[in-house]
């Protein structure tokens, strides 16, 4: 492979990512319920959650060592944001306005939208937002 060739930015899309969990069913069902999605049939060691944009979160069990927390951010339509917050409240999950989880029960208004952070069952720092970040 030559690194001198131009990189085809427009043709690259994330297809899937593995999400480690101590219980793949619990974690996949949790995020699917919060985001209003469905869990797909198992695929080998993975339990996929289809995000609807061609990307899946493939939950995979990891029981022999602790799960290292990762960050996953989900862009949700503005009209669905309140429903996501209501689902978090219904299952007793605290959400925060900031990634450091210091402002509980509040949402942020970054980039003209709304956003919130919350932990999944294994401590992954999940984010929902209605506007993508403005990048320089």
The first five atom37 places (N, CA, C, CB, O) and aatype in JSON, in Angstrom:
{
  "aatype": [20, 20, 20, 20, 20, 20, 20, 20, 20, 20, 20, 20, 20, 20, 20, 20, 20, 20, 20, 20, 20, 20, 20, 20, 20, 20, 20, 20, 20, 20, 20, 20, 20, 20, 20, 20, 20, 20, 20, 20, 20, 20, 20, 20, 20, 20, 20, 20, 20, 20, 20, 20, 20, 20, 20, 20, 20, 20, 20, 20, 20, 20, 20, 20, 20, 20, 20, 20, 20, 20, 20, 20, 20, 20, 20, 20, 20, 20, 20, 20, 20, 20, 20, 20, 20, 20, 20, 20, 20, 20, 20, 20, 20, 20, 20, 20, 20, 20, 20, 20, 20, 20, 20, 20, 20, 20, 20, 20, 20, 20, 20, 20, 20, 20, 20, 20, 20, 20, 20, 20, 20, 20, 20, 20, 20, 20, 20, 20, 20, 20, 20, 20, 20, 20, 20, 20],
  "atom_mask": [
    [1, 1, 1, 1, 1],
    [1, 1, 1, 1, 1],
    [1, 1, 1, 1, 1],
    [1, 1, 1, 1, 1],
    [1, 1, 1, 1, 1],
    [1, 1, 1, 1, 1],
    [1, 1, 1, 1, 1],
    [1, 1, 1, 1, 1],
    [1, 1, 1, 1, 1],
    [1, 1, 1, 1, 1],
    [1, 1, 1, 1, 1],
    [1, 1, 1, 1, 1],
    [1, 1, 1, 1, 1],
    [1, 1, 1, 1, 1],
    [1, 1, 1, 1, 1],
    [1, 1, 1, 1, 1],
    [1, 1, 1, 1, 1],
    [1, 1, 1, 1, 1],
    [1, 1, 1, 1, 1],
    [1, 1, 1, 1, 1],
    [1, 1, 1, 1, 1],
    [1, 1, 1, 1, 1],
    [1, 1, 1, 1, 1],
    [1, 1, 1, 1, 1],
    [1, 1, 1, 1, 1],
    [1, 1, 1, 1, 1],
    [1, 1, 1, 1, 1],
    [1, 1, 1, 1, 1],
    [1, 1, 1, 1, 1],
    [1, 1, 1, 1, 1],
    [1, 1, 1, 1, 1],
    [1, 1, 1, 1, 1],
    [1, 1, 1, 1, 1],
    [1, 1, 1, 1, 1],
    [1, 1, 1, 1, 1],
    [1, 1, 1, 1, 1],
    [1, 1, 1, 1, 1],
    [1, 1, 1, 1, 1],
    [1, 1, 1, 1, 1],
    [1, 1, 1, 1, 1],
    [1, 1, 1, 1, 1],
    [1, 1, 1, 1, 1],
    [1, 1, 1, 1, 1],
    [1, 1, 1, 1, 1],
    [1, 1, 1, 1, 1],
    [1, 1, 1, 1, 1],
    [1, 1, 1, 1, 1],
    [1, 1, 1, 1, 1],
    [1, 1, 1, 1, 1],
    [1, 1, 1, 1, 1],
    [1, 1, 1, 1, 1],
    [1, 1, 1, 1, 1],
    [1, 1, 1, 1, 1],
    [1, 1, 1, 1, 1],
    [1, 1, 1, 1, 1],
    [1, 1, 1, 1, 1],
    [1, 1, 1, 1, 1],
    [1, 1, 1, 1, 1],
    [1, 1, 1, 1, 1],
    [1, 1, 1, 1, 1],
    [1, 1, 1, 1, 1],
    [1, 1, 1, 1, 1],
    [1, 1, 1, 1, 1],
    [1, 1, 1, 1, 1],
    [1, 1, 1, 1, 1],
    [1, 1, 1, 1, 1],
    [1, 1, 1, 1, 1],
    [1, 1, 1, 1, 1],
    [1, 1, 1, 1, 1],
    [1, 1, 1, 1, 1],
    [1, 1, 1, 1, 1],
    [1, 1, 1, 1, 1],
    [1, 1, 1, 1, 1],
    [1, 1, 1, 1, 1],
    [1, 1, 1, 1, 1],
    [1, 1, 1, 1, 1],
    [1, 1, 1, 1, 1],
    [1, 1, 1, 1, 1],
    [1, 1, 1, 1, 1],
    [1, 1, 1, 1, 1],
    [1, 1, 1, 1, 1],
    [1, 1, 1, 1, 1],
    [1, 1, 1, 1, 1],
    [1, 1, 1, 1, 1],
    [1, 1, 1, 1, 1],
    [1, 1, 1, 1, 1],
    [1, 1, 1, 1, 1],
    [1, 1, 1, 1, 1],
    [1, 1, 1, 1, 1],
    [1, 1, 1, 1, 1],
    [1, 1, 1, 1, 1],
    [1, 1, 1, 1, 1],
    [1, 1, 1, 1, 1],
    [1, 1, 1, 1, 1],
    [1, 1, 1, 1, 1],
    [1, 1, 1, 1, 1],
    [1, 1, 1, 1, 1],
    [1, 1, 1, 1, 1],
    [1, 1, 1, 1, 1],
    [1, 1, 1, 1, 1],
    [1, 1, 1, 1, 1],
    [1, 1, 1, 1, 1],
    [1, 1, 1, 1, 1],
    [1, 1, 1, 1, 1],
    [1, 1, 1, 1, 1],
    [1, 1, 1, 1, 1],
    [1, 1, 1, 1, 1],
    [1, 1, 1, 1, 1],
    [1, 1, 1, 1, 1],
    [1, 1, 1, 1, 1],
    [1, 1, 1, 1, 1],
    [1, 1, 1, 1, 1],
    [1, 1, 1, 1, 1],
    [1, 1, 1, 1, 1],
    [1, 1, 1, 1, 1],
    [1, 1, 1, 1, 1],
    [1, 1, 1, 1, 1],
    [1, 1, 1, 1, 1],
    [1, 1, 1, 1, 1],
    [1, 1, 1, 1, 1],
    [1, 1, 1, 1, 1],
    [1, 1, 1, 1, 1],
    [1, 1, 1, 1, 1],
    [1, 1, 1, 1, 1],
    [1, 1, 1, 1, 1],
    [1, 1, 1, 1, 1],
    [1, 1, 1, 1, 1],
    [1, 1, 1, 1, 1],
    [1, 1, 1, 1, 1],
    [1, 1, 1, 1, 1],
    [1, 1, 1, 1, 1],
    [1, 1, 1, 1, 1],
    [1, 1, 1, 1, 1],
    [1, 1, 1, 1, 1],
    [1, 1, 1, 1, 1],
    [1, 1, 1, 1, 1]
  ],
  "atom_positions": [
    [[0.85, -1.18, 0.0], [0.0, 0.0, 0.0], [0.89, 1.24, 0.0], [-0.96, 0.0, 1.22], [1.85, 1.33, 0.76]],
    [[0.56, 2.15, -0.84], [1.31, 3.4, -0.91], [0.57, 4.49, -0.15], [1.53, 3.83, -2.39], [-0.64, 4.67, -0.33]],
    [[1.27, 5.21, 0.71], [0.67, 6.3, 1.46], [0.79, 7.63, 0.71], [1.33, 6.42, 2.83], [0.39, 8.67, 1.22]],
    [[1.34, 7.59, -0.5], [1.49, 8.8, -1.3], [0.23, 9.13, -2.09], [2.66, 8.64, -2.24], [0.08, 10.24, -2.59]],
    [[-0.68, 8.17, -2.19], [-1.89, 8.39, -2.96], [-2.9, 9.21, -2.15], [-2.51, 7.05, -3.4], [-2.93, 9.13, -0.92]],
    [[-3.73, 9.99, -2.84], [-4.74, 10.77, -2.13], [-5.72, 9.84, -1.41], [-5.51, 11.7, -3.11], [-6.08, 8.78, -1.92]],
    [[-6.14, 10.24, -0.25], [-7.07, 9.46, 0.55], [-8.51, 9.77, 0.11], [-6.89, 9.77, 2.06], [-8.89, 10.94, 0.05]],
    [[-9.29, 8.76, -0.2], [-10.66, 8.98, -0.71], [-11.66, 9.24, 0.43], [-11.12, 7.77, -1.54], [-12.47, 8.37, 0.75]],
    [[-11.61, 10.43, 1.03], [-12.44, 10.75, 2.19], [-13.93, 10.47, 1.96], [-12.25, 12.19, 2.55], [-14.58, 9.91, 2.83]],
    [[-14.45, 10.85, 0.84], [-15.89, 10.73, 0.61], [-16.35, 9.29, 0.53], [-16.26, 11.45, -0.66], [-17.54, 9.02, 0.71]],
    [[-15.47, 8.35, 0.26], [-15.88, 6.96, 0.12], [-15.73, 6.12, 1.37], [-15.12, 6.34, -0.95], [-15.96, 4.92, 1.32]],
    [[-15.33, 6.72, 2.49], [-15.11, 5.95, 3.7], [-16.26, 6.17, 4.67], [-13.77, 6.35, 4.36], [-16.61, 7.31, 5.0]],
    [[-16.86, 5.08, 5.12], [-17.97, 5.13, 6.08], [-17.74, 4.07, 7.14], [-19.34, 4.92, 5.37], [-17.28, 2.97, 6.84]],
    [[-18.06, 4.38, 8.38], [-18.02, 3.39, 9.44], [-19.14, 2.4, 9.19], [-18.13, 4.04, 10.84], [-20.28, 2.8, 8.97]],
    [[-18.83, 1.11, 9.23], [-19.82, 0.07, 9.01], [-20.3, -0.54, 10.32], [-19.24, -1.01, 8.12], [-21.5, -0.75, 10.52]],
    [[-19.36, -0.82, 11.22], [-19.71, -1.39, 12.52], [-18.55, -1.18, 13.49], [-20.06, -2.89, 12.4], [-17.42, -0.93, 13.09]],
    [[-18.86, -1.29, 14.75], [-17.82, -1.26, 15.76], [-18.19, -2.23, 16.87], [-17.6, 0.17, 16.31], [-19.37, -2.35, 17.23]],
    [[-17.21, -2.91, 17.41], [-17.45, -3.83, 18.52], [-17.52, -3.04, 19.82], [-16.34, -4.92, 18.59], [-16.69, -2.16, 20.07]],
    [[-18.5, -3.36, 20.62], [-18.67, -2.74, 21.94], [-18.56, -3.86, 22.96], [-20.05, -1.96, 22.06], [-19.41, -4.75, 23.01]],
    [[-17.52, -3.81, 23.78], [-17.35, -4.85, 24.79], [-18.34, -4.65, 25.93], [-15.91, -4.85, 25.33], [-18.61, -3.52, 26.35]],
    [[-18.87, -5.76, 26.41], [-19.86, -5.73, 27.49], [-19.7, -6.98, 28.35], [-21.3, -5.65, 26.92], [-19.29, -8.03, 27.87]],
    [[-20.01, -6.85, 29.63], [-19.97, -8.02, 30.49], [-21.16, -8.93, 30.21], [-19.96, -7.6, 31.97], [-21.09, -10.14, 30.44]],
    [[-22.25, -8.37, 29.7], [-23.44, -9.13, 29.29], [-23.95, -8.48, 28.0], [-24.56, -9.15, 30.42], [-24.59, -7.43, 28.05]],
    [[-23.67, -9.1, 26.87], [-24.03, -8.47, 25.59], [-25.53, -8.25, 25.45], [-23.53, -9.33, 24.44], [-25.95, -7.25, 24.85]],
    [[-26.34, -9.15, 25.98], [-27.79, -8.99, 25.88], [-28.26, -7.79, 26.7], [-28.5, -10.26, 26.36], [-29.05, -6.98, 26.21]],
    [[-27.79, -7.68, 27.93], [-28.19, -6.56, 28.78], [-27.8, -5.22, 28.16], [-27.54, -6.69, 30.17], [-28.62, -4.31, 28.09]],
    [[-26.56, -5.11, 27.7], [-26.07, -3.84, 27.14], [-26.74, -3.49, 25.82], [-24.58, -3.9, 26.96], [-27.09, -2.34, 25.59]],
    [[-26.9, -4.48, 24.94], [-27.55, -4.22, 23.65], [-29.01, -3.83, 23.85], [-27.45, -5.46, 22.74], [-29.5, -2.89, 23.21]],
    [[-29.71, -4.54, 24.73], [-31.11, -4.22, 24.99], [-31.24, -2.84, 25.63], [-31.75, -5.28, 25.9], [-32.19, -2.11, 25.34]],
    [[-30.29, -2.48, 26.5], [-30.32, -1.17, 27.15], [-30.24, -0.04, 26.12], [-29.16, -1.04, 28.15], [-31.11, 0.82, 26.08]],
    [[-29.19, -0.05, 25.29], [-29.03, 1.06, 24.35], [-30.15, 1.07, 23.31], [-27.66, 0.98, 23.65], [-30.6, 2.14, 22.9]],
    [[-30.6, -0.1, 22.9], [-31.71, -0.17, 21.94], [-32.97, 0.45, 22.55], [-31.98, -1.63, 21.51], [-33.68, 1.21, 21.89]],
    [[-33.26, 0.13, 23.81], [-34.44, 0.68, 24.46], [-34.34, 2.2, 24.62], [-34.65, 0.02, 25.83], [-35.31, 2.91, 24.37]],
    [[-33.18, 2.69, 25.03], [-33.0, 4.13, 25.23], [-33.13, 4.9, 23.92], [-31.64, 4.41, 25.87], [-33.74, 5.97, 23.88]],
    [[-32.56, 4.35, 22.84], [-32.57, 5.05, 21.55], [-33.79, 4.73, 20.7], [-31.33, 4.71, 20.78], [-33.96, 5.31, 19.62]],
    [[-34.65, 3.82, 21.17], [-35.85, 3.47, 20.4], [-35.53, 2.6, 19.2], [-36.55, 4.72, 19.93], [-36.16, 2.72, 18.15]],
    [[-34.54, 1.7, 19.37], [-34.1, 0.81, 18.29], [-34.41, -0.64, 18.64], [-32.6, 0.98, 18.01], [-35.0, -0.93, 19.68]],
    [[-34.0, -1.54, 17.76], [-34.19, -2.98, 18.0], [-32.84, -3.69, 17.97], [-35.14, -3.6, 16.94], [-31.91, -3.28, 17.27]],
    [[-32.75, -4.74, 18.73], [-31.57, -5.6, 18.72], [-31.77, -6.64, 17.63], [-31.34, -6.28, 20.13], [-32.84, -7.25, 17.54]],
    [[-30.77, -6.85, 16.81], [-30.85, -7.83, 15.73], [-30.47, -9.22, 16.24], [-29.92, -7.43, 14.55], [-30.06, -9.38, 17.39]],
    [[-30.61, -10.22, 15.38], [-30.25, -11.59, 15.73], [-28.74, -11.69, 15.93], [-30.72, -12.58, 14.65], [-27.98, -10.97, 15.28]],
    [[-28.31, -12.57, 16.83], [-26.86, -12.75, 17.04], [-26.15, -13.09, 15.73], [-26.6, -13.85, 18.07], [-26.69, -13.77, 14.86]],
    [[-24.93, -12.6, 15.62], [-24.07, -12.85, 14.47], [-22.73, -13.29, 15.02], [-23.93, -11.57, 13.54], [-21.9, -12.46, 15.38]],
    [[-22.51, -14.61, 15.08], [-21.31, -15.13, 15.71], [-21.3, -14.7, 17.17], [-20.04, -14.64, 14.98], [-22.3, -14.88, 17.86]],
    [[-20.19, -14.14, 17.65], [-20.14, -13.71, 19.05], [-20.78, -12.34, 19.29], [-18.7, -13.68, 19.52], [-20.77, -11.84, 20.42]],
    [[-21.33, -11.75, 18.25], [-21.84, -10.38, 18.34], [-23.36, -10.33, 18.42], [-21.36, -9.57, 17.15], [-24.06, -11.18, 17.87]],
    [[-23.85, -9.32, 19.13], [-25.27, -9.02, 19.18], [-25.41, -7.6, 18.66], [-25.86, -9.18, 20.65], [-25.13, -6.64, 19.38]],
    [[-25.86, -7.45, 17.39], [-25.87, -6.13, 16.75], [-27.09, -5.27, 17.09], [-25.8, -6.3, 15.27], [-28.2, -5.77, 17.25]],
    [[-26.83, -3.98, 17.2], [-27.88, -2.98, 17.28], [-27.69, -2.1, 16.06], [-27.83, -2.14, 18.65], [-26.67, -1.41, 15.93]],
    [[-28.66, -2.12, 15.17], [-28.6, -1.35, 13.92], [-29.02, 0.09, 14.2], [-29.5, -1.98, 12.81], [-30.12, 0.33, 14.69]],
    [[-28.13, 1.02, 13.9], [-28.41, 2.43, 14.17], [-29.24, 3.09, 13.08], [-27.12, 3.18, 14.35], [-29.66, 4.24, 13.23]],
    [[-29.49, 2.39, 11.98], [-30.35, 2.93, 10.94], [-29.64, 3.74, 9.88], [-31.38, 3.77, 11.54], [-30.28, 4.22, 8.94]],
    [[-28.34, 3.91, 10.0], [-27.58, 4.66, 9.0], [-26.49, 3.8, 8.37], [-26.96, 5.92, 9.63], [-25.5, 4.31, 7.86]],
    [[-26.69, 2.48, 8.42], [-25.72, 1.56, 7.86], [-24.64, 1.16, 8.85], [-25.08, 2.16, 6.66], [-23.72, 0.42, 8.5]],
    [[-24.73, 1.62, 10.08], [-23.74, 1.32, 11.12], [-24.4, 0.45, 12.19], [-23.16, 2.62, 11.75], [-25.54, 0.69, 12.57]],
    [[-23.68, -0.55, 12.66], [-24.16, -1.34, 13.78], [-23.17, -1.27, 14.94], [-24.39, -2.79, 13.36], [-21.96, -1.18, 14.75]],
    [[-23.73, -1.32, 16.14], [-22.94, -1.55, 17.34], [-23.0, -3.04, 17.57], [-23.48, -0.72, 18.6], [-24.08, -3.59, 17.8]],
    [[-21.87, -3.71, 17.51], [-21.81, -5.16, 17.67], [-21.35, -5.49, 19.08], [-20.88, -5.81, 16.62], [-20.15, -5.48, 19.37]],
    [[-22.31, -5.78, 19.96], [-21.99, -6.08, 21.35], [-21.36, -7.46, 21.47], [-23.25, -5.99, 22.23], [-21.87, -8.44, 20.94]],
    [[-20.24, -7.5, 22.17], [-19.45, -8.71, 22.32], [-19.07, -8.85, 23.8], [-18.17, -8.68, 21.41], [-18.6, -7.89, 24.42]],
    [[-19.28, -10.03, 24.35], [-18.97, -10.24, 25.76], [-17.48, -10.36, 26.0], [-19.68, -11.48, 26.27], [-16.74, -10.99, 25.25]],
    [[-17.08, -9.74, 27.1], [-15.69, -9.78, 27.54], [-15.75, -10.02, 29.05], [-14.89, -8.45, 27.17], [-16.04, -9.1, 29.82]],
    [[-15.49, -11.25, 29.47], [-15.67, -11.59, 30.87], [-14.37, -11.83, 31.62], [-16.53, -12.79, 30.99], [-14.38, -11.92, 32.85]],
    [[-13.24, -11.93, 30.92], [-11.99, -12.29, 31.57], [-11.2, -11.1, 32.09], [-11.14, -13.07, 30.63], [-10.17, -11.29, 32.74]],
    [[-11.65, -9.89, 31.82], [-10.99, -8.7, 32.32], [-11.99, -7.55, 32.35], [-9.75, -8.33, 31.45], [-13.03, -7.63, 31.7]],
    [[-11.69, -6.49, 33.1], [-12.64, -5.38, 33.19], [-12.89, -4.71, 31.84], [-12.13, -4.34, 34.19], [-12.02, -4.7, 30.97]],
    [[-14.08, -4.16, 31.69], [-14.43, -3.42, 30.48], [-13.85, -2.02, 30.6], [-15.98, -3.37, 30.28], [-14.09, -1.32, 31.59]],
    [[-13.08, -1.6, 29.6], [-12.55, -0.24, 29.57], [-13.62, 0.68, 28.98], [-11.22, -0.17, 28.75], [-14.13, 0.42, 27.89]],
    [[-13.94, 1.73, 29.69], [-14.97, 2.65, 29.25], [-14.57, 3.33, 27.94], [-15.24, 3.7, 30.33], [-13.43, 3.76, 27.77]],
    [[-15.52, 3.4, 27.03], [-15.36, 4.09, 25.75], [-16.45, 5.16, 25.65], [-15.43, 3.09, 24.54], [-17.38, 5.18, 26.46]],
    [[-16.34, 6.02, 24.67], [-17.34, 7.05, 24.44], [-18.02, 6.79, 23.1], [-16.71, 8.48, 24.48], [-17.35, 6.57, 22.09]],
    [[-19.34, 6.82, 23.1], [-20.12, 6.66, 21.88], [-21.14, 7.8, 21.82], [-20.84, 5.25, 21.83], [-21.88, 8.02, 22.78]],
    [[-21.16, 8.53, 20.71], [-22.06, 9.67, 20.56], [-23.07, 9.38, 19.45], [-21.27, 10.97, 20.24], [-22.72, 8.89, 18.38]],
    [[-24.33, 9.67, 19.73], [-25.42, 9.39, 18.8], [-26.13, 10.68, 18.44], [-26.42, 8.38, 19.41], [-26.61, 11.41, 19.31]],
    [[-26.21, 10.95, 17.15], [-26.95, 12.09, 16.64], [-28.4, 11.65, 16.49], [-26.36, 12.62, 15.27], [-28.69, 10.73, 15.72]],
    [[-29.3, 12.28, 17.22], [-30.72, 11.92, 17.16], [-31.52, 13.09, 16.63], [-31.23, 11.49, 18.57], [-31.14, 14.25, 16.84]],
    [[-32.62, 12.82, 15.94], [-33.47, 13.92, 15.46], [-34.0, 14.73, 16.65], [-34.64, 13.38, 14.61], [-34.32, 14.17, 17.7]],
    [[-34.08, 16.02, 16.47], [-34.54, 16.91, 17.54], [-35.88, 16.46, 18.11], [-34.65, 18.33, 17.02], [-36.1, 16.51, 19.32]],
    [[-36.78, 16.01, 17.24], [-38.11, 15.62, 17.69], [-38.1, 14.31, 18.5], [-39.04, 15.46, 16.5], [-39.11, 13.97, 19.11]],
    [[-36.98, 13.59, 18.52], [-36.89, 12.35, 19.31], [-36.08, 12.53, 20.6], [-36.26, 11.26, 18.47], [-36.03, 11.63, 21.43]],
    [[-35.46, 13.69, 20.76], [-34.59, 13.9, 21.93], [-35.35, 13.78, 23.25], [-33.93, 15.27, 21.84], [-34.88, 13.11, 24.17]],
    [[-36.52, 14.42, 23.36], [-37.28, 14.36, 24.6], [-37.68, 12.92, 24.94], [-38.53, 15.22, 24.49], [-37.71, 12.56, 26.12]],
    [[-37.97, 12.11, 23.94], [-38.32, 10.72, 24.19], [-37.13, 9.94, 24.74], [-38.83, 10.05, 22.9], [-37.3, 9.08, 25.61]],
    [[-35.92, 10.23, 24.25], [-34.72, 9.58, 24.77], [-34.54, 9.94, 26.24], [-33.46, 9.99, 23.94], [-34.29, 9.07, 27.07]],
    [[-34.66, 11.22, 26.56], [-34.53, 11.67, 27.95], [-35.61, 11.01, 28.82], [-34.63, 13.23, 28.04], [-35.31, 10.58, 29.93]],
    [[-36.82, 10.93, 28.34], [-37.91, 10.3, 29.09], [-37.62, 8.82, 29.35], [-39.24, 10.45, 28.33], [-37.93, 8.31, 30.43]],
    [[-37.03, 8.14, 28.37], [-36.68, 6.72, 28.57], [-35.6, 6.56, 29.63], [-36.22, 6.08, 27.24], [-35.66, 5.65, 30.45]],
    [[-34.61, 7.45, 29.61], [-33.57, 7.42, 30.65], [-34.19, 7.62, 32.02], [-32.49, 8.5, 30.38], [-33.89, 6.88, 32.96]],
    [[-35.07, 8.6, 32.14], [-35.73, 8.86, 33.42], [-36.59, 7.67, 33.85], [-36.59, 10.12, 33.33], [-36.63, 7.33, 35.03]],
    [[-37.29, 7.04, 32.89], [-38.18, 5.92, 33.21], [-37.43, 4.72, 33.8], [-38.93, 5.49, 31.97], [-37.98, 3.99, 34.62]],
    [[-36.18, 4.52, 33.37], [-35.41, 3.38, 33.9], [-34.44, 3.82, 35.01], [-34.63, 2.7, 32.77], [-33.62, 3.02, 35.47]],
    [[-34.53, 5.08, 35.43], [-33.74, 5.55, 36.55], [-32.27, 5.79, 36.25], [-33.84, 4.59, 37.64], [-31.43, 5.69, 37.15]],
    [[-31.95, 6.09, 34.99], [-30.56, 6.38, 34.62], [-30.36, 7.89, 34.64], [-30.21, 5.78, 33.21], [-31.09, 8.63, 33.98]],
    [[-29.37, 8.33, 35.39], [-29.06, 9.76, 35.46], [-28.35, 10.2, 34.19], [-28.19, 10.07, 36.7], [-27.44, 9.53, 33.71]],
    [[-28.78, 11.33, 33.66], [-28.11, 11.93, 32.51], [-27.49, 13.24, 32.95], [-29.1, 12.15, 31.33], [-27.88, 13.82, 33.97]],
    [[-26.53, 13.71, 32.18], [-25.74, 14.88, 32.54], [-25.59, 15.81, 31.34], [-24.37, 14.45, 33.08], [-25.67, 15.37, 30.19]],
    [[-25.35, 17.08, 31.62], [-25.14, 18.05, 30.55], [-23.71, 18.04, 30.05], [-25.5, 19.43, 31.03], [-23.41, 18.64, 29.02]],
    [[-22.82, 17.36, 30.77], [-21.4, 17.41, 30.43], [-20.78, 16.02, 30.44], [-20.65, 18.33, 31.4], [-21.28, 15.12, 31.13]],
    [[-19.7, 15.83, 29.68], [-19.08, 14.5, 29.59], [-18.43, 14.04, 30.89], [-18.05, 14.5, 28.5], [-18.22, 12.84, 31.08]],
    [[-18.1, 14.95, 31.79], [-17.51, 14.59, 33.07], [-18.54, 14.22, 34.12], [-16.67, 15.71, 33.58], [-18.19, 13.9, 35.26]],
    [[-19.81, 14.26, 33.75], [-20.93, 13.88, 34.62], [-20.95, 14.67, 35.92], [-20.85, 12.4, 34.93], [-21.09, 14.1, 37.0]],
    [[-20.81, 16.01, 35.8], [-20.85, 16.85, 36.99], [-22.13, 17.68, 37.07], [-19.64, 17.76, 37.01], [-22.35, 18.36, 38.07]],
    [[-22.96, 17.64, 36.05], [-24.16, 18.46, 36.0], [-25.38, 17.54, 35.77], [-24.06, 19.54, 34.87], [-25.91, 17.5, 34.66]],
    [[-25.82, 16.81, 36.81], [-26.87, 15.81, 36.65], [-28.26, 16.38, 36.37], [-26.93, 14.96, 37.88], [-28.61, 17.48, 36.81]],
    [[-29.04, 15.59, 35.61], [-30.43, 15.95, 35.34], [-30.62, 17.14, 34.43], [-31.1, 16.21, 36.61], [-31.71, 17.72, 34.38]],
    [[-29.57, 17.52, 33.72], [-29.64, 18.67, 32.83], [-29.14, 18.28, 31.45], [-28.82, 19.84, 33.38], [-28.4, 17.32, 31.29]],
    [[-29.56, 19.04, 30.45], [-29.07, 18.85, 29.08], [-28.28, 20.09, 28.69], [-30.25, 18.58, 28.08], [-28.43, 21.15, 29.3]],
    [[-27.45, 19.96, 27.68], [-26.68, 21.11, 27.2], [-27.33, 21.67, 25.94], [-25.21, 20.72, 26.92], [-28.26, 21.08, 25.39]],
    [[-26.83, 22.82, 25.5], [-27.36, 23.46, 24.29], [-26.23, 23.79, 23.32], [-28.13, 24.74, 24.65], [-26.21, 24.84, 22.68]],
    [[-25.29, 22.85, 23.22], [-24.13, 23.07, 22.36], [-24.52, 23.15, 20.88], [-23.12, 21.97, 22.57], [-25.36, 22.39, 20.4]],
    [[-23.9, 24.06, 20.18], [-24.03, 24.21, 18.73], [-25.46, 24.4, 18.27], [-23.44, 23.01, 18.03], [-25.82, 24.01, 17.16]],
    [[-26.28, 24.99, 19.12], [-27.66, 25.27, 18.76], [-28.59, 24.09, 18.88], [-27.72, 25.79, 17.39], [-29.74, 24.15, 18.44]],
    [[-28.12, 23.01, 19.47], [-28.96, 21.83, 19.67], [-29.05, 21.49, 21.14], [-28.41, 20.64, 18.88], [-28.83, 22.33, 22.01]],
    [[-29.39, 20.24, 21.41], [-29.45, 19.76, 22.79], [-28.65, 18.47, 22.88], [-30.94, 19.53, 23.24], [-28.53, 17.73, 21.91]],
    [[-28.09, 18.22, 24.06], [-27.31, 17.01, 24.25], [-27.28, 16.58, 25.69], [-25.91, 17.22, 23.75], [-27.55, 17.37, 26.6]],
    [[-26.95, 15.31, 25.91], [-26.84, 14.76, 27.25], [-25.93, 13.54, 27.22], [-28.24, 14.38, 27.82], [-25.75, 12.9, 26.18]],
    [[-25.35, 13.24, 28.37], [-24.44, 12.11, 28.54], [-25.0, 11.18, 29.61], [-23.01, 12.59, 28.93], [-25.66, 11.63, 30.55]],
    [[-24.74, 9.88, 29.46], [-25.19, 8.9, 30.45], [-24.32, 7.66, 30.32], [-26.7, 8.56, 30.25], [-23.68, 7.43, 29.29]],
    [[-24.31, 6.85, 31.37], [-23.55, 5.61, 31.36], [-24.43, 4.44, 30.95], [-22.92, 5.35, 32.72], [-25.61, 4.39, 31.29]],
    [[-23.84, 3.5, 30.22], [-24.53, 2.25, 29.93], [-24.2, 1.28, 31.09], [-24.09, 1.65, 28.53], [-23.47, 1.66, 32.0]],
    [[-24.73, 0.05, 31.07], [-24.5, -0.87, 32.18], [-23.03, -1.18, 32.48], [-25.2, -2.15, 31.91], [-22.7, -1.54, 33.62]],
    [[-22.14, -1.04, 31.51], [-20.72, -1.31, 31.74], [-19.89, -0.05, 31.91], [-20.16, -2.12, 30.6], [-18.66, -0.12, 31.96]],
    [[-20.53, 1.1, 32.0], [-19.8, 2.35, 32.23], [-19.32, 3.06, 30.98], [-18.66, 2.08, 33.08], [-18.55, 4.01, 31.08]],
    [[-19.76, 2.6, 29.79], [-19.44, 3.36, 28.59], [-20.16, 4.71, 28.67], [-19.86, 2.58, 27.28], [-21.32, 4.78, 29.07]],
    [[-19.46, 5.78, 28.3], [-20.01, 7.13, 28.36], [-20.75, 7.41, 27.06], [-18.88, 8.19, 28.61], [-20.14, 7.71, 26.03]],
    [[-22.07, 7.3, 27.11], [-22.91, 7.49, 25.94], [-23.35, 8.94, 25.85], [-24.13, 6.55, 25.99], [-23.56, 9.6, 26.87]],
    [[-23.5, 9.43, 24.64], [-23.93, 10.8, 24.41], [-25.03, 10.81, 23.36], [-22.75, 11.7, 23.96], [-24.95, 10.1, 22.35]],
    [[-26.07, 11.6, 23.6], [-27.08, 11.87, 22.59], [-27.05, 13.36, 22.32], [-28.52, 11.39, 23.05], [-26.93, 14.17, 23.24]],
    [[-27.16, 13.72, 21.05], [-27.12, 15.13, 20.66], [-27.98, 15.35, 19.43], [-25.67, 15.6, 20.4], [-28.17, 14.44, 18.61]],
    [[-28.49, 16.56, 19.3], [-29.35, 16.87, 18.16], [-28.66, 17.64, 17.06], [-30.53, 17.63, 18.62], [-29.2, 17.79, 15.97]],
    [[-27.46, 18.13, 17.35], [-26.65, 18.83, 16.33], [-25.22, 18.3, 16.4], [-26.67, 20.39, 16.56], [-24.68, 18.11, 17.49]],
    [[-24.6, 18.06, 15.25], [-23.2, 17.63, 15.3], [-22.31, 18.78, 15.76], [-22.73, 17.12, 13.9], [-22.66, 19.96, 15.62]],
    [[-21.17, 18.43, 16.29], [-20.21, 19.44, 16.74], [-19.72, 20.25, 15.55], [-19.02, 18.78, 17.47], [-19.47, 19.71, 14.47]],
    [[-19.58, 21.54, 15.74], [-18.98, 22.41, 14.74], [-17.47, 22.25, 14.85], [-19.42, 23.91, 14.93], [-16.89, 22.53, 15.89]],
    [[-16.85, 21.81, 13.8], [-15.39, 21.58, 13.81], [-14.7, 22.67, 12.99], [-15.04, 20.17, 13.26], [-15.22, 23.13, 11.97]],
    [[-13.51, 23.07, 13.46], [-12.79, 24.12, 12.72], [-12.35, 23.66, 11.34], [-11.58, 24.59, 13.52], [-11.74, 24.43, 10.6]]
  ]
}
